[in-house]
Amino acid sequence: MKITKIEVLRVAIPFSSGRGKTPETQTDAYNAASPELTRMETLLVKISTDTGLHGWGEGFGHLCNPMTETALNGLVGRFFLGQRCPQSPQEIAALMQQAEVNFHAFGRTGPVMFALSAVDIALWDLLAKARKQPLWQMLGAKRQKIGVYASLVSYGNHPQRVAAKVLSTYQAGFRAIKLHETDYSAIAAAREILPADAELMVDVNCPWNVEEAAKQAQALLSLNLGWLEEPVWPPDDLAGLAEVRKQGTRIAAGENAAGVQGFAEHFEHRAIDIAQPSVSKVGGITAMLKVFTLAKQYHIRVVPHCFYYGAGLMATAQLVAMLDDSVSLEVPYIQWQETLYSQLNFKPHMLLPDMPGLGFEPSLSTLQKYLISSNTLSLNAETAHV
């Protein structure tokens, strides 16, 4: 079985989130939870073989997608085109290691690694399809039904808006909710309005130096957060993160770790309570499985990061099924103008598909409607259109 075609599809679907009036036109923003965003991007990869099978992957990027897209359309895509399709997890790992060694000069994180993550996911999808097994089953997961937690977009640190949204989310059945707010008043308003059985987490996206982060962690201690996520800038200041952790608030991080080695360094520094590998950033399913093994050795809880909605979300869902029942799938809790596939109608639980592979088969009409750009690499020719 040989890889004969690689399609790269950049898509942006409009959404609503209950934030009131939003800009009429898309504005630049540097975080997917930003109040300026009215549509969310995904970057999908479809890898086809000479047997007729295809596999889907998703690379991280959001508004940085053009860089990852360039890597996939260029050196990364060309490396995999024509390769023999791996027939086992070990063969996937060997091929991905060869690619990472070849491209190591371009960094251990960033667009090239995001592109490799997308390809790795697609190769696992292909392998499970070739074996005629759902991926979760092939991975040895014991549960088909997983919990889902609602990861909210930002409501601009407005306490009343935050409180109203978390309450409506709780009333929709979700018992674990994550904020993207940074002000104590907004976080406290959410905690105050939620019943005691609701878990509240906060992702602040690296805004503070170590001293500021320590003060914030101390102030938040009384709110009994599930975790405080990425409080320190820069995110790889692991000694600083370890200092913040000493304040007693549980610390989560790892979304921006530089590959599996980056997690080893997090664990060695005792910097985190919860590890958050991100399948579309860290190196795909192959890397996620390595992080799972490493975290178990260090007795660190793993709750994967997942603020995307394509094949990466479904890959994360399969991986969550491998973990204990306390671990739920993070989803961007927004309301799509049109859903790309049925699982995006988010509920507090998700039943993983019985179909072979990831169970990700997007609506072709929706893809075409919201397509920004696409490119096809094939053994016979390369075609592109925008």
N, C-alpha and C positions, 0 to 999 in steps of 0.2 A: 504494500500500500504506500503510495507516494503522494506528497503534497503537490497538487497541480495548480491550485488557485488560492489567492489570498485577497479577500475583499475588505476594505477599510471604509467604515460608514460613520460619519459624524452627524449626530442628530440632536435637536433641541426641541423639547416639548414644553409648551406653556403650562403653568400650574397656578393654582390659587392656594392661599394659606390662611385666610381670615385676618390679614393684616390691614384691611381697609384699602383705601385708594393706593394703587401702585403706579409707577411710571408708565406712560403710554408706550415708550420705547425702551428697549433693553439698554442698560447702562453697564459700563465696566464695573466689576466687583472682583475681589480677590478671594472670596470664600463662598462656598455654595449655599451657606445659610444666610447670606447677606440680605438685608431688607430691599436692596436695589434690584434684586433678581426677580424676573417674572416668568422665566423659563429655565429649565435645567438641561444641561448638555450631557450626552453620553458619547463615548467613542467605542464602537463595536467592531469586532474582527470576525470574519467568517472564513474558516479554512476548509477547503474542499480537497478531496482526494480522487485518485483515479478509479476508486471503487464506487463512487457516487455518494459516499458518506460526507457529512460536513460537521464541523464543530464551531461553537460560538465562544468568543472571549470578549472581555471588556478591559480597556486600559484607563487608568485614572487621568484626570486632567481638568474636567469642568471647563472653565474659560482658558485654561492652558492647553486644551486639547489640540490646537494646531501644531504644537511642538511634538506631542506624542504621535500625532497623525503623520507628521513628516518622518519620524523615525520608522514607523510601520511601513510607510510608502517607499522608504529608502533602504538603508543598510539592514535594518532588522528584518523586513519582509523578504529582501533578496537572500538573506542568509537561510531562511527556512524554506523558501520556494524550491521545490525539487528534492527536498530531503525525504528519506524514507520515514514514514509515519511511525512513531514509537508504538511498540506492541505490549508494553508493560510499564508500570510506574517507574521501574528502575531505568528503562530506556528513556522515558521522558526526563527524568532527573539528569541522566548523562548528557542528553542533547542540550538541556537548559544550562548545565554547567559549562559545556563547550561554548555556548553563546555568550554567557556572562564573562568567561575568560577572554573571549575575542573582543568584547566591548567594554572591558573593565576601565579603559582610559576615559570613558564618558561618564563615570561616576557610579556609585553604588545605590544612588537613588536619583530621581528625576525622570525626564521623558523617555530615555532609553530603557530604564528599568520598568517604567510603566508599560511600555510597548512589549517588553519581554513577558510581563505579567499577563497581558492579554493573550499572547500566543500560548503560554503555558495552560491557561484556563481552557482554551479551545482544544488543545491536545488531550486534556483529560476528558473533555466532552466527547471527543472522537473515540478515545479508548473505551469509555463506558458504552458508547453506542455500538462499537465493534463487538463488545462482549455481551450486548443485549441486556444490560443491567442499568437501573437507575444509579447515578453516581453515588448517592448516599449509601446505597446498598453495597456497591463495590468497595467503598471506603470502610465498610464494616460498622456503620452507624447502627445503633440499636433502636432508634426512634424515628418514625416518619413524621410525626407531628411535633412541631417546635413552637416555642413561645416567640412573640414578636414584641419589641419595645419601640415606642414612638420617639423618634429623634426630631425635635421641632426645629424649624428655621428661627432666625432671630426676630424678635419683636421690639428691637431697638431699646432694650432696657426699660420699657414702659411697664411699670408694675401692674396696672389694671389690665392691659392687653395680655400680658404674660399669664396673669392669674386666670383670666377668662379662657384662654386657650388651653391651659393645662387642665382646667376643670372640665371643659367639653371633651378633651381627649380621654380623661378618666371616665367620663360618662359614656364614652364609646367603647369602654371595656378594657382599656389599657391600664395595667397596674405598674408599669415602669415607663418613665418619661424622662427624656433628656432635653435640657435647655441649651441654647447657645446665647447666653447672656453673661455679662461681666459685673454688673452692679449688684451689691448685696441686697438693695431694696427690691429689685425685680426677682431675685432668687428667693428671698424670704417670703415675698408675696405668693409665689408658687407653692412653697412648702406650707404656708399657713392655710391656703384654701384646699389643699389636698387632704383626703382622709389618711389616717395612719397606715393603712395597708398599701399605700402607693409609694413606690421607690422613686426618688428624684435624683438624677445625675446632672452634672453641669460640665459642658465643654466650653472653655474660654479661649481656645486657639492661641496660646502662647503670647499673652499680652504684657506680662510683668517680669521685672528682674527678680532675683531670688529674694531680696528683702521684701519687696512688695507682695510677692506670691506667698511668702511665709505669713505675712500679716493677714492676707485674705483667707488663707487656709485656717488660721486661728479663729478668725471671725466667723467662718462658715461651720466650724466644728459643731456648734449647737444645733445646726439644721440637720445633722445626721444624714449627710448626702451619701448616696451609693458610691459616688466617687467625684473627684474634681479632676478634670481631664486637661492635660497639657497646660499647666499654669505658668511655665517658665519660658522666657526667651533668653537665648536661643534654645530650641527644643532638645538639642544634643548636649546641653549643660547638665550632665547626669549627676555630677557631684552636687550641683545646686538643687536639682530635683529631689535628691535624697535628703537634703536639708529641709526642704518644704515638707516632705513626707513626715518628718519628725514632729510636726505640729499636731498630728493625730488624724487629720482628714485623709481618707483613702485617696491615693493618687493613681490615676490611669494615664497611660501614654503608650506610644509605639507606632501610631499611624505614620509618623515621619521617620521611623527608624531606618537606617541604611542596611536593608537586607537582614538575613538571619544573624549575621555577626553583630549588627546593631542591637538586636535583642539580647544577645549574650552579654553585651556591655551594660545594658539596662539592668540585667539580673545581677551581674557582678557588683555593680554599684549599689545594689539594694534601693534602687530609685523609685520603684513602682510596686503597687499592690495588685494592679490589674494590667495585663499585657493586651495591647490592641493591634495585632497585625491586620493589615488591610490587603486583601487578596489581589486587588488591582494595582497595588503599589509595591508590595514587598517582593514580588517574584512569582506570583500565582499560587496555585494549589500546592505545588511542590515545596515552595518555601514555607507556606502556612503549616504544612505537616511537620516540617523541621522545627518550626517555632513551638508547635504543640509539644513535641518531644522534649525540647529544651526547657520549656516552662514547667513541665512535669518534674524534671530533675531538680529544679530550683523551688518547687512547690509554690509556683505563681499561678494565680487564676488567669485564664484567658477568656476575654470577651471580644471577638473580632469587631473591628471598625467596618462600617458599611454605609456610606452616605452616597450611594449611586444606585442605579435602577435597572441595569441591563444584565448581561450574563454574569457580571461580577456579583450582583445581589444574589442570584440563584446559586452561584458557586459558594458564596458565604453561607447561605442557608444549608447546603449539604454539609459543610464543615461544622456548623453549629450543631447539627444532628449527631456529630461524633462526641460532643462534649456533654457534661452532665446536665441534668434537667434544669438547673438554676440558670443556665446560660441561654439567653434569648437572642434573636436576630434583630440587629438595628436596621430600621428602615427610615428614609426621609419622609416624615409624616406630612405629606402635602396632597392636594387633590389635583389630579392630572386633568387637563382638558380632554385628552384621549389617552387610554391606557395602551401601552405597548404589548402587554400580555396580561393574562387574567390575574396573576399573583400580585399585581400592583394595586388591586382593590384591597388595601391593607386591613387586616383584622388582627385581634390580639393573638391569634394562633395561625400557623400556616401548615397545611398538609402538603408534604413534598410530593411531587409528581411520581407516578409509577412508570412513566415512559423512560426508555433508555437515555443515558446521558444526564445533562444538567436539568432537562425539562424546560429549557428556554427555547421557545420558538416564537419570535416576535411577529406581530401583524405586519405583513409586507406593505399593506396600504398605509398604515400609520408610519412606518419607516419612510416610505416615499414622500408622504405629506410633509414630514418635519425634517427631511434630509437637508443638511447644510452643504455637505460635500461628500464625494465618494471616490474611491480609486480601486482598480482591480489589477493585481499582478498575476500573470499566468505564465506558464512555461512557453506558450506560443507568442504572446504579445502582452504589452502593458497598455491599458486604456484608462483614461481619466475623464471625469466631467464634474462640473461645479454648478 
